Amino acid sequence: MIYIRFILLICFLLRNFHVIICNNSTTDKDILLSFKLQVTDPYNALSSWKQDSNHCTWYGVNCSKIDERVQSLTLSGLRLSGKLPSNLSNLTYLHTLDLSNNSFDGQIPIQFSHLSLLNIIQLPYNNLSGTLPPQLGQLHNLQSLDFSVNNLTGKIPSSFGNLFSLKKLFLARNRFVGEIPNELGNLHNLSTLQLEENNFTGEIPTSFFSNLPSLEFLSLTMNNLSGILPQNFGDAFPNLSTLTLATNRFEGLIPNSISNSSHLQIIDLSNNRFHGPIPLFTNLKNLTYLVLSNNLLTSTTSLNFQFFDSLRNSTLLEIFMVNDNNLTGELPHSVAYLSSNLQQFCVANNKLNGTIPQGMKKFQNLTSFSFEQNNFTGELPLELGTLKKLQRLLIYQNRLSGNNQFSGRIPTSIGQCESLTILDLEMNKLVGVIPIEIFQLSGLTDLYLHGNSLNGSLPPVSNMEQLQMMSVSNNMLSGNIPEIKANGLKILMMERNKFSGSIPNSLGDLASLETLDLSSNNLTGSIPESLENLKYMLSLNLSFNKLEGEVPMKGVFMNLSQVDLQGKKKKRNILLPIILGIIGATVLFTSMIYLLWRLMSLKKKHKEEIRTFSDCNSSSSASVDNSYSDGIPVWMHKAEECIAASMRVGLSCISYHPKDRWTMREALSKLHGIKQSILGL
């Protein structure tokens, strides 16, 4: 009898199987239509989602072939917005949910934990807020979870340690806080962990160093993590290819075992507190990116030899940056044995000495070469000119730190660096003339040559449309200022040289110019009227020359000391605002002292009233107006008006245009009125 019932049940199910399929698919279809109604679709990307069509043909929807159940919903980059509908959790056959790069806001629905078959959930680049639902730790089939680049807060739930199938976890660029849960060390299959740009604190969980041998990508950059990396670090992660711990508070030694992570391609430990010597990277044959900047690392000449020698096997190295440390000693000749793929080489802001090693012509892919703020000496290598892809050449000395003393002439071969955009050789001991070849680099945007001993005349500057900043100050350049054709030039600094002759009219054609400093030269003649065309000019310094004439500009910060403006008459016009300015400043200073003294007296006499002068019921005084306006005594408002009036007098007296200045009579009359107002208080 039991067998007969079982057979009848099977027959019934088979007979109604198509009905079950129809009902399930209809349910999925209704859920998707409901989703469409709840979101804003500016691109009309869901236009194919219609009641009279098969939902498995809709954009972004992928179904199983047999029963037409929705298995994948992929709607990335459509600018969809609104709250995440919780009824998506009824798509119980869903394996992939990808709503990345949209504008969804609100919290992540707890109901998503019902999607027990979910393998992939991707919601990065949205505006999601709130905390991570701990219930998501129930998704035991989940292999990839990506909530990066949102506004999520709170801590990572410890229940995420139950996601035993998880291989990739992306939580970067949110506002998570607290410590990284030790339970994440239970995720033995984890290959990618990205937690950068949050507010995590504490140390890297100890469980990571024993339970995550499959980890390939570890990024903890830009948090508040601290602690010391264990000596077995490299042994704990034998498959690691990317390690970025930059901008945290890690300290101690960089473990020597890091070389045992032989698959490493990217290492970024910058902006921490690591100290001691740089370890050897002998086994890192796949290394392409090595950045150890902004730490407390030290070295000697012998350690430098060992370190650079250890990189001989890193034949794929492209980025090398050890700037802003405490490295000392000379750079070895083995620098020339680094990878020919090298693109950026930066040892700036250390205490390295000696000369630049020979053999740089090998680095034909080099785009940035940075030796500034060290103690280097000697001449600049001629072979720098062979680097056709070089964009940035930085060998300057900062006025406050560094003692680079490069000498000799600027190699004319630098003019062959046709890709150069920034050339900074300031504050060295370079001599000779400036090579004309430099001014043939059409892509140059910044040129810094000041603070050397360069002499001769300045070559013509023409067809340099990209040039924005040029400084040749503090040299011994002489002759006339040449014609300068650089429409993009914003800052031109030529002070403290020996330029002579007149200011060329062509400077008025530099339409973008904001700052011009020609002070402390031997310039003569009239100030060109063409300067009036410089509509963006903010600062003009012509002081300590022998110029004459009227400045055809208004509203510009100027320094015109020892400039003869239209002879003696103009000299008196210069003295007038200076005198009135001094008078105005004196009155202003005296007024402020008087008001402060008056306030202290009031505090002493009416201690309780002053302490609560925001109270509208405070008693009045016969000598002081203690009535209130907006919670402040009226006498204080009047005092502020007096101070402001004094400042207006001073500003009027120093106006650069004569017709905008007050006369002596007008200024004294105004100051007398201010004085009476103050005495009235």
C-alpha positions as CSV (number, residue, x, y, z in Angstrom):
1,M,0.0,0.0,0.0
2,I,2.8,2.4,0.8
3,Y,4.5,1.7,-2.5
4,I,1.3,2.5,-4.4
5,R,1.0,5.8,-2.5
6,F,4.6,6.7,-3.3
7,I,4.1,5.9,-7.0
8,L,0.9,8.0,-7.1
9,L,2.8,10.9,-5.5
10,I,5.6,10.7,-8.1
11,C,3.0,10.7,-10.9
12,F,1.3,13.7,-9.4
13,L,4.6,15.6,-9.1
14,L,5.6,14.7,-12.7
15,R,2.2,15.8,-13.9
16,N,2.4,19.2,-12.2
17,F,6.1,19.7,-12.7
18,H,5.5,22.3,-15.5
19,V,3.2,24.1,-13.2
20,I,5.8,24.3,-10.4
21,I,8.3,25.7,-13.0
22,C,5.8,28.2,-14.2
23,N,5.0,29.4,-10.8
24,N,8.7,29.8,-9.8
25,S,9.6,31.6,-12.9
26,T,6.6,33.8,-12.6
27,T,7.7,34.6,-9.0
28,D,11.2,35.6,-10.2
29,K,9.7,37.7,-12.9
30,D,7.4,39.6,-10.4
31,I,10.4,40.2,-8.1
32,L,12.4,41.8,-11.0
33,L,9.4,43.9,-12.1
34,S,9.1,45.1,-8.5
35,F,12.8,45.9,-8.4
36,K,12.3,48.0,-11.6
37,L,9.5,50.0,-10.0
38,Q,11.6,50.8,-6.9
39,V,14.8,52.2,-8.6
40,T,15.5,55.2,-10.7
41,D,16.8,54.3,-14.2
42,P,18.1,57.5,-15.9
43,Y,19.5,55.6,-18.9
44,N,16.3,53.6,-19.3
45,A,18.5,50.5,-19.2
46,L,15.6,48.4,-18.0
47,S,13.4,49.2,-20.9
48,S,13.3,45.5,-22.0
49,W,11.8,44.5,-18.6
50,K,8.2,44.1,-19.6
51,Q,5.4,42.0,-18.4
52,D,4.6,40.5,-21.8
53,S,8.2,39.2,-22.4
54,N,10.3,36.4,-21.0
55,H,12.3,37.7,-18.1
56,C,15.3,35.5,-19.1
57,T,15.7,37.7,-22.2
58,W,15.9,40.9,-20.1
59,Y,19.0,43.0,-20.0
60,G,21.3,41.9,-17.2
61,V,19.3,38.8,-16.3
62,N,20.7,35.3,-16.8
63,C,18.5,32.2,-16.0
64,S,19.0,28.5,-15.6
65,K,18.1,26.6,-18.8
66,I,15.8,24.0,-17.3
67,D,13.5,25.9,-15.0
68,E,14.2,29.5,-16.0
69,R,15.1,30.6,-12.4
70,V,17.2,33.8,-12.2
71,Q,20.8,32.8,-11.4
72,S,22.6,36.1,-12.3
73,L,21.6,39.7,-12.0
74,T,24.3,42.0,-13.5
75,L,23.4,45.7,-13.7
76,S,26.8,47.4,-13.4
77,G,27.5,51.1,-14.3
78,L,23.9,52.1,-15.2
79,R,23.6,55.0,-12.6
80,L,20.6,53.2,-11.0
81,S,19.6,54.8,-7.7
82,G,17.4,54.3,-4.8
83,K,17.3,51.8,-1.9
84,L,18.4,48.2,-2.4
85,P,15.0,46.3,-2.5
86,S,15.0,43.6,0.2
87,N,12.7,41.4,-1.9
88,L,15.8,40.6,-4.1
89,S,16.4,38.0,-1.4
90,N,13.5,36.0,-2.8
91,L,15.5,35.2,-5.9
92,T,16.5,32.1,-4.1
93,Y,18.4,30.6,-7.1
94,L,20.7,33.6,-7.4
95,H,24.4,32.9,-7.7
96,T,25.7,36.3,-8.8
97,L,24.4,39.8,-7.7
98,D,26.3,42.6,-9.4
99,L,25.0,46.1,-8.9
100,S,28.4,47.8,-8.8
101,N,29.1,51.4,-10.0
102,N,25.6,52.8,-9.5
103,S,24.1,55.2,-7.0
104,F,22.3,52.9,-4.5
105,D,22.1,54.3,-1.0
106,G,20.8,53.2,2.3
107,Q,21.7,50.1,4.2
108,I,22.5,46.6,3.0
109,P,19.3,44.5,3.5
110,I,19.7,41.9,6.2
111,Q,17.5,39.7,4.0
112,F,20.4,39.2,1.6
113,S,21.5,36.5,4.0
114,H,18.7,34.3,2.7
115,L,20.5,34.0,-0.7
116,S,22.1,30.7,0.4
117,L,23.3,29.8,-3.1
118,L,25.0,33.2,-3.6
119,N,28.6,32.9,-4.9
120,I,29.3,36.5,-5.8
121,I,28.0,39.8,-4.4
122,Q,29.4,43.0,-5.9
123,L,28.1,46.4,-4.7
124,P,31.2,48.6,-4.9
125,Y,31.1,52.3,-6.1
126,N,27.7,53.1,-4.6
127,N,26.5,55.3,-1.7
128,L,25.6,52.6,0.7
129,S,25.7,53.5,4.4
130,G,25.2,51.8,7.8
131,T,27.0,48.7,9.1
132,L,27.6,45.3,7.6
133,P,24.9,42.9,8.6
134,P,26.4,40.1,10.7
135,Q,23.8,37.7,9.2
136,L,25.9,37.8,5.9
137,G,28.2,35.4,7.7
138,Q,25.6,32.7,6.9
139,L,26.4,32.8,3.2
140,H,28.6,29.7,3.3
141,N,28.8,29.4,-0.5
142,L,30.0,33.0,-1.0
143,Q,33.3,33.2,-2.8
144,S,33.6,36.9,-3.6
145,L,32.2,39.8,-1.5
146,D,32.8,43.4,-2.7
147,F,31.4,46.4,-0.8
148,S,34.4,48.8,-1.5
149,V,34.0,52.5,-2.2
150,N,30.8,53.2,-0.2
151,N,30.1,55.0,3.1
152,L,29.8,51.9,5.3
153,T,30.7,52.3,9.0
154,G,31.2,50.2,12.1
155,K,33.3,47.1,12.5
156,I,33.8,44.0,10.4
157,P,31.5,41.4,12.0
158,S,33.4,38.5,13.5
159,S,30.7,36.3,11.8
160,F,32.5,36.9,8.5
161,G,35.0,34.3,9.8
162,N,32.3,31.7,8.9
163,L,32.5,32.5,5.2
164,F,34.7,29.4,4.7
165,S,34.3,29.4,0.9
166,L,35.4,33.1,0.6
167,K,38.3,33.8,-1.7
168,K,38.0,37.5,-2.3
169,L,37.0,40.2,0.3
170,F,36.9,43.8,-0.8
171,L,36.0,46.5,1.8
172,A,38.3,49.3,0.7
173,R,37.5,53.0,0.9
174,N,34.8,53.0,3.4
175,R,34.7,54.3,7.0
176,F,35.2,51.1,9.0
177,V,36.7,51.3,12.4
178,G,38.0,49.0,15.1
179,E,40.4,46.1,14.8
180,I,40.5,43.6,12.0
181,P,38.8,40.5,13.4
182,N,41.1,37.7,14.3
183,E,38.3,35.4,12.9
184,L,39.2,36.3,9.3
185,G,42.2,34.1,9.8
186,N,39.7,31.2,9.5
187,L,39.2,31.9,5.8
188,H,41.8,29.4,4.6
189,N,40.8,29.8,1.0
190,L,41.2,33.6,1.0
191,S,43.4,34.9,-1.8
192,T,42.5,38.6,-1.9
193,L,42.0,40.9,1.1
194,Q,41.6,44.7,0.4
195,L,40.9,46.8,3.4
196,E,42.7,50.0,2.4
197,E,41.5,53.6,3.1
198,N,39.5,53.0,6.3
199,N,40.1,53.7,10.0
200,F,41.2,50.3,11.2
201,T,43.3,50.2,14.3
202,G,45.4,47.7,16.1
203,E,47.8,45.1,14.7
204,I,47.5,42.6,11.8
205,P,45.7,39.6,13.4
206,T,48.2,36.9,14.5
207,S,45.9,34.3,12.9
208,F,46.9,35.7,9.5
209,F,50.5,34.5,9.8
210,S,49.5,30.9,10.3
211,N,46.2,30.3,8.6
212,L,46.3,32.2,5.2
213,P,48.8,30.4,3.0
214,S,46.7,31.0,-0.1
215,L,46.8,34.8,0.3
216,E,48.0,36.5,-2.9
217,F,46.8,40.1,-2.5
218,L,47.0,42.0,0.8
219,S,46.3,45.7,0.9
220,L,45.9,47.6,4.2
221,T,47.1,51.0,3.0
222,M,45.8,54.2,4.6
223,N,44.5,53.0,8.0
224,N,45.8,53.5,11.5
225,L,47.3,50.1,11.9
226,S,50.4,49.6,14.0
227,G,52.7,47.0,15.4
228,I,55.8,45.1,14.2
229,L,55.8,42.6,11.3
230,P,56.8,39.1,12.5
231,Q,60.1,37.7,11.4
232,N,58.2,34.8,9.6
233,F,56.2,37.2,7.5
234,G,57.6,36.0,4.2
235,D,57.2,32.3,5.2
236,A,53.6,32.9,6.2
237,F,52.6,34.1,2.8
238,P,54.4,32.0,0.2
239,N,52.0,32.9,-2.6
240,L,51.8,36.6,-2.0
241,S,52.1,38.8,-5.1
242,T,50.9,42.2,-3.8
243,L,51.8,43.7,-0.4
244,T,50.7,47.3,0.3
245,L,50.9,48.5,3.9
246,A,51.5,52.2,3.1
247,T,50.4,55.1,5.3
248,N,50.0,53.4,8.7
249,R,52.0,53.3,11.9
250,F,53.9,50.1,11.5
251,E,57.4,50.1,13.0
252,G,60.4,47.9,13.7
253,L,62.5,46.1,11.1
254,I,61.3,45.0,7.7
255,P,61.6,41.2,8.0
256,N,64.4,39.6,6.1
257,S,62.0,36.7,5.3
258,I,60.1,39.0,3.0
259,S,62.3,37.7,0.2
260,N,60.8,34.2,0.8
261,S,57.5,35.5,-0.7
262,S,59.1,34.8,-4.0
263,H,56.0,35.6,-6.0
264,L,55.9,39.2,-4.9
265,Q,55.4,41.8,-7.7
266,I,54.4,44.8,-5.7
267,I,55.8,46.0,-2.3
268,D,54.6,49.3,-0.9
269,L,55.6,50.0,2.8
270,S,55.9,53.8,2.5
271,N,54.8,56.3,5.1
272,N,55.4,54.2,8.2
273,R,58.0,54.0,10.9
274,F,60.1,51.1,9.7
275,H,63.7,51.5,10.8
276,G,67.0,49.7,10.4
277,P,68.6,48.5,7.1
278,I,66.7,47.6,4.0
279,P,66.5,43.8,3.7
280,L,67.9,41.9,0.7
281,F,65.4,41.0,-2.0
282,T,67.5,38.3,-3.7
283,N,64.6,35.9,-4.5
284,L,62.1,38.4,-5.9
285,K,62.5,37.8,-9.6
286,N,59.0,39.0,-10.4
287,L,59.3,42.3,-8.5
288,T,58.0,45.3,-10.5
289,Y,57.1,47.9,-7.8
290,L,59.3,48.7,-4.8
291,V,58.3,51.7,-2.7
292,L,59.9,52.2,0.8
293,S,59.5,56.0,1.0
294,N,59.0,58.0,4.1
295,N,60.3,55.7,6.8
296,L,63.3,55.8,9.1
297,L,65.5,53.3,7.1
298,T,69.3,53.6,7.4
299,S,72.3,52.4,5.5
300,T,76.0,52.7,4.9
301,T,78.0,52.5,1.7
302,S,78.5,48.8,2.3
303,L,74.8,48.1,2.9
304,N,74.0,50.1,-0.2
305,F,76.2,47.7,-2.2
306,Q,74.5,44.7,-0.8
307,F,71.0,46.0,-1.2
308,F,71.4,47.1,-4.9
309,D,73.3,43.9,-5.7
310,S,70.3,41.9,-4.3
311,L,68.0,43.5,-7.0
312,R,70.0,42.2,-9.9
313,N,67.6,39.3,-10.3
314,S,64.6,41.6,-10.3
315,T,64.8,42.1,-14.1
316,L,61.1,43.3,-14.3
317,L,61.6,46.2,-11.8
318,E,59.8,49.4,-13.0
319,I,59.3,51.6,-9.9
320,F,62.1,52.1,-7.3
321,M,61.5,54.7,-4.5
322,V,63.4,54.9,-1.3
323,N,63.1,58.6,-0.8
324,D,62.7,60.4,2.6
325,N,64.7,58.0,4.8
326,N,68.0,58.3,6.6
327,L,70.1,56.5,4.0
328,T,73.8,57.5,4.0
329,G,76.9,56.6,2.1
330,E,77.5,56.4,-1.7
331,L,75.4,54.7,-4.3
332,P,77.3,51.7,-5.7
333,H,78.0,51.2,-9.4
334,S,75.6,48.2,-9.2
335,V,72.8,50.8,-9.6
336,A,73.5,50.5,-13.3
337,Y,72.6,46.8,-13.0
338,L,69.0,47.5,-12.1
339,S,66.3,46.4,-14.6
340,S,66.3,48.1,-18.0
341,N,62.5,48.3,-17.5
342,L,63.0,50.9,-14.8
343,Q,60.6,53.9,-15.2
344,Q,60.9,55.8,-11.9
345,F,64.1,56.0,-9.8
346,C,63.9,58.1,-6.6
347,V,66.4,58.4,-3.8
348,A,65.5,62.0,-2.8
349,N,65.7,63.5,0.6
350,N,68.3,61.2,2.2
351,K,71.9,61.8,3.2
352,L,73.6,60.1,0.3
353,N,76.8,61.4,-1.1
354,G,79.3,60.9,-3.9
355,T,78.5,61.2,-7.5
356,I,75.7,59.9,-9.7
357,P,76.8,56.4,-10.9
358,Q,77.6,56.0,-14.5
359,G,75.6,53.7,-16.8
360,M,72.3,55.5,-16.7
361,K,71.9,55.4,-20.5
362,K,70.8,51.8,-20.0
363,F,67.5,53.0,-18.6
364,Q,65.8,54.0,-21.8
365,N,62.3,53.6,-20.2
366,L,63.0,56.0,-17.4
367,T,60.4,58.7,-17.0
368,S,61.3,60.2,-13.5
369,F,64.9,60.6,-12.2
370,S,64.9,62.1,-8.6
371,F,68.2,62.8,-6.7
372,E,67.3,66.0,-4.9
373,Q,68.1,66.9,-1.3
374,N,71.1,64.8,-0.7
375,N,74.8,65.5,-0.4
376,F,75.8,64.6,-4.0
377,T,78.7,66.3,-5.7
378,G,80.4,66.2,-9.1
379,E,79.0,67.0,-12.5
380,L,75.8,66.0,-14.1
381,P,76.4,62.9,-16.4
382,L,76.3,63.7,-20.1
383,E,74.4,60.4,-20.6
384,L,71.3,62.0,-19.1
385,G,70.6,63.3,-22.6
386,T,70.2,59.8,-23.9
387,L,67.0,59.2,-21.9
388,K,64.4,60.0,-24.5
389,K,61.4,59.2,-22.3
390,L,62.5,61.2,-19.3
391,Q,59.8,63.5,-18.1
392,R,61.0,64.6,-14.7
393,L,64.6,65.4,-13.8
394,L,64.9,66.6,-10.2
395,I,68.4,67.3,-8.8
396,Y,67.7,70.4,-6.7
397,Q,68.6,71.3,-3.2
398,N,66.0,72.6,-0.7
399,R,66.9,75.8,1.1
400,L,66.1,74.2,4.4
401,S,67.5,70.7,4.0
402,G,69.9,68.9,1.7
403,N,73.3,69.9,0.5
404,N,73.6,68.8,-3.2
405,Q,76.6,70.5,-4.6
406,F,76.5,69.6,-8.3
407,S,79.0,71.6,-10.2
408,G,80.2,72.2,-13.7
409,R,78.0,73.1,-16.7
410,I,74.5,72.0,-17.5
411,P,75.0,69.3,-20.2
412,T,73.6,70.5,-23.6
413,S,72.5,66.9,-24.1
414,I,69.6,67.5,-21.7
415,G,68.0,69.3,-24.7
416,Q,67.7,65.8,-26.3
417,C,65.3,64.7,-23.6
418,E,62.4,65.4,-25.8
419,S,59.8,64.2,-23.3
420,L,61.0,66.4,-20.5
421,T,58.2,68.3,-18.6
422,I,60.0,69.3,-15.3
423,L,63.6,70.3,-15.1
424,D,64.7,71.3,-11.5
425,L,68.4,72.0,-11.0
426,E,68.0,74.8,-8.4
427,M,70.3,75.6,-5.5
428,N,73.5,73.9,-6.7
429,K,76.8,75.2,-8.0
430,L,76.3,75.0,-11.7
431,V,78.2,77.5,-13.8
432,G,78.4,78.6,-17.4
433,V,75.6,79.6,-19.8
434,I,72.2,78.1,-19.9
435,P,72.1,75.8,-23.0
436,I,69.8,77.1,-25.7
437,E,68.8,73.5,-26.3
438,I,66.7,73.6,-23.0
439,F,64.5,76.3,-24.5
440,Q,63.7,74.0,-27.5
441,L,62.0,71.4,-25.3
442,S,58.4,72.2,-26.4
443,G,56.8,70.1,-23.7
444,L,58.5,71.7,-20.7
445,T,56.1,73.0,-18.1
446,D,58.4,73.8,-15.2
447,L,62.0,75.1,-15.3
448,Y,63.9,75.8,-12.1
449,L,67.5,77.0,-12.4
450,H,67.7,79.6,-9.6
451,G,70.3,79.7,-6.9
452,N,73.3,78.6,-9.1
453,S,76.2,80.6,-10.6
454,L,74.9,80.6,-14.2
455,N,76.1,83.5,-16.3
456,G,75.9,85.0,-19.8
457,S,72.7,86.0,-21.4
458,L,69.3,84.3,-21.3
459,P,68.5,82.5,-24.5
460,P,65.3,83.5,-26.3
461,V,62.2,81.6,-25.1
462,S,60.0,80.8,-28.0
463,N,57.4,78.2,-29.0
464,M,57.2,76.9,-25.4
465,E,53.4,76.8,-25.2
466,Q,53.3,74.4,-22.2
467,L,55.7,76.4,-20.0
468,Q,54.0,77.5,-16.8
469,M,56.8,78.3,-14.4
470,M,60.3,79.6,-15.1
471,S,62.8,80.7,-12.4
472,V,66.3,81.8,-13.2
473,S,66.7,83.9,-10.1
474,N,69.9,84.3,-8.0
475,N,72.4,83.8,-10.8
476,M,74.7,86.1,-12.6
477,L,72.8,86.3,-15.9
478,S,73.3,89.6,-17.8
479,G,72.3,91.4,-21.0
480,N,68.8,92.3,-22.0
481,I,65.8,90.3,-21.1
482,P,65.1,88.3,-24.3
483,E,61.7,88.0,-26.0
484,I,59.6,85.4,-24.3
485,K,56.9,83.6,-26.1
486,A,55.1,81.2,-23.8
487,N,51.3,81.8,-23.7
488,G,50.8,79.4,-20.8
489,L,53.5,81.0,-18.5
490,K,52.0,81.9,-15.1
491,I,55.1,82.6,-13.0
492,L,58.3,84.3,-14.2
493,M,61.1,84.8,-11.7
494,M,64.2,86.6,-12.9
495,E,65.3,88.6,-9.8
496,R,68.8,89.1,-8.4
497,N,70.7,88.9,-11.6
498,K,72.5,91.5,-13.7
499,F,69.9,92.0,-16.4
500,S,70.1,95.5,-18.0
501,G,68.2,97.5,-20.6
502,S,64.5,98.0,-20.7
503,I,61.7,95.7,-19.9
504,P,60.5,94.3,-23.3
505,N,57.0,95.1,-24.4
506,S,56.6,91.5,-25.3
507,L,56.0,90.6,-21.6
508,G,52.6,92.2,-22.1
509,D,51.8,89.3,-24.5
510,L,52.1,86.7,-21.8
511,A,48.3,86.5,-21.3
512,S,48.4,84.0,-18.5
513,L,51.1,85.6,-16.3
514,E,50.2,85.9,-12.6
515,T,53.5,86.6,-11.0
516,L,56.4,88.6,-12.4
517,D,59.6,89.4,-10.4
518,L,62.3,91.4,-12.1
519,S,63.7,93.0,-8.9
520,S,67.4,93.6,-8.0
521,N,68.7,93.9,-11.6
522,N,70.0,96.9,-13.6
523,L,66.9,97.5,-15.6
524,T,66.3,101.1,-16.9
525,G,63.8,103.0,-19.0
526,S,60.0,103.2,-18.7
527,I,57.7,100.6,-17.4
528,P,55.9,99.2,-20.6
529,E,52.3,100.1,-21.0
530,S,51.8,96.7,-22.4
531,L,51.8,95.3,-18.8
532,E,48.2,96.6,-18.7
533,N,47.2,93.6,-20.8
534,L,48.1,91.2,-18.1
535,K,44.6,90.7,-16.7
536,Y,45.5,87.8,-14.4
537,M,48.5,89.5,-12.8
538,L,48.5,89.1,-9.0
539,S,52.0,90.1,-8.0
540,L,54.6,92.4,-9.7
541,N,58.0,93.2,-8.2
542,L,60.2,95.7,-10.0
543,S,62.0,97.0,-7.0
544,F,65.7,97.9,-6.9
545,N,66.0,98.8,-10.5
546,K,66.4,102.2,-12.3
547,L,63.0,102.3,-13.9
548,E,60.7,105.2,-14.3
549,G,57.1,105.9,-15.4
550,E,53.7,105.1,-14.1
551,V,52.5,101.5,-13.5
552,P,49.5,100.9,-15.8
553,M,47.9,98.4,-13.4
554,K,45.4,98.3,-10.6
555,G,44.5,95.7,-8.0
556,V,47.9,94.1,-8.1
557,F,50.3,93.5,-5.2
558,M,53.4,95.5,-6.1
559,N,56.8,96.2,-4.8
560,L,58.1,99.3,-6.4
561,S,60.9,100.3,-4.0
562,Q,63.4,102.7,-5.6
563,V,61.4,103.0,-8.7
564,D,61.1,106.5,-10.1
565,L,57.4,107.0,-10.9
566,Q,57.1,110.1,-13.2
567,G,59.9,112.1,-11.5
568,K,59.7,114.2,-8.3
569,K,56.0,114.8,-8.5
570,K,55.4,111.1,-8.4
571,K,57.9,110.6,-5.6
572,R,55.7,112.9,-3.5
573,N,52.7,110.9,-4.4
574,I,54.5,107.8,-3.2
575,L,55.4,109.5,0.1
576,L,51.9,110.7,0.7
577,P,50.3,107.3,1.0
578,I,53.2,106.1,3.1
579,I,52.8,109.0,5.5
580,L,49.0,108.6,5.7
581,G,49.3,104.9,6.0
582,I,51.6,105.3,9.0
583,I,49.1,107.8,10.5
584,G,46.2,105.5,9.9
585,A,48.1,102.5,11.4
586,T,49.0,104.6,14.5
587,V,45.4,105.7,15.0
588,L,44.2,102.1,14.5
589,F,46.8,100.8,17.0
590,T,46.0,103.5,19.6
591,S,42.3,102.8,19.2
592,M,42.7,99.1,19.8
593,I,44.8,99.7,22.9
594,Y,42.2,102.2,24.2
595,L,39.3,99.8,23.5
596,L,41.1,96.9,25.2
597,W,41.9,99.1,28.3
598,R,38.3,100.2,28.3
599,L,37.0,96.7,28.2
600,M,39.3,95.6,31.0
601,S,38.0,98.5,33.1
602,L,34.4,97.5,32.4
603,K,35.2,93.9,33.4
604,K,36.6,95.1,36.7
605,K,33.7,97.4,37.4
606,H,30.8,95.3,36.2
607,K,32.2,91.7,36.6
608,E,28.9,90.0,36.7
609,E,27.3,92.1,33.9
610,I,30.2,91.5,31.6
611,R,30.3,87.8,32.4
612,T,26.7,87.5,31.3
613,F,26.4,90.3,28.8
614,S,24.2,88.1,26.6
615,D,21.5,88.4,29.2
616,C,18.9,90.9,27.8
617,N,18.0,92.0,31.4
618,S,21.5,93.3,32.3
619,S,21.5,96.7,34.0
620,S,22.6,99.8,32.1
621,S,25.4,102.1,33.0
622,A,25.5,105.9,32.9
623,S,29.0,106.1,31.3
624,V,28.7,103.1,28.9
625,D,25.9,102.1,26.6
626,N,25.1,98.6,27.8
627,S,22.1,98.1,25.5
628,Y,22.3,95.0,23.4
629,S,22.0,94.1,19.8
630,D,22.1,90.4,18.8
631,G,23.4,89.6,22.3
632,I,26.3,92.0,22.0
633,P,26.6,95.5,23.7
634,V,25.9,98.3,21.3
635,W,29.2,100.0,22.3
636,M,31.1,97.1,21.0
637,H,29.4,97.4,17.6
638,K,30.4,101.0,17.5
639,A,34.0,100.2,18.5
640,E,34.1,97.7,15.6
641,E,32.8,100.4,13.2
642,C,35.6,102.7,14.4
643,I,38.2,100.1,13.7
644,A,36.8,99.3,10.3
645,A,36.7,103.0,9.4
646,S,40.4,103.4,10.4
647,M,41.3,100.4,8.2
648,R,39.4,102.0,5.3
649,V,41.4,105.2,5.7
650,G,44.7,103.2,5.6
651,L,43.7,101.2,2.6
652,S,42.6,104.4,0.7
653,C,46.0,106.0,1.5
654,I,48.0,103.2,-0.1
655,S,45.8,102.8,-3.2
656,Y,48.0,102.4,-6.2
657,H,46.0,104.6,-8.5
658,P,46.2,108.4,-7.7
659,K,42.6,109.2,-8.3
660,D,41.5,106.5,-5.8
661,R,43.6,108.0,-3.0
662,W,42.2,110.4,-0.5
663,T,43.9,113.8,-0.1
664,M,45.7,114.7,3.2
665,R,42.7,117.0,4.2
666,E,40.2,114.2,3.5
667,A,42.2,111.6,5.5
668,L,42.8,113.9,8.5
669,S,39.1,114.9,8.6
670,K,38.1,111.3,8.6
671,L,40.6,110.3,11.3
672,H,39.4,113.3,13.4
673,G,35.8,112.0,13.2
674,I,36.9,108.5,14.2
675,K,38.8,110.0,17.2
676,Q,35.6,111.8,18.3
677,S,33.6,108.6,18.0
678,I,36.1,106.7,20.1
679,L,36.1,109.4,22.8
680,G,32.3,109.1,22.8
681,L,32.5,105.5,23.8
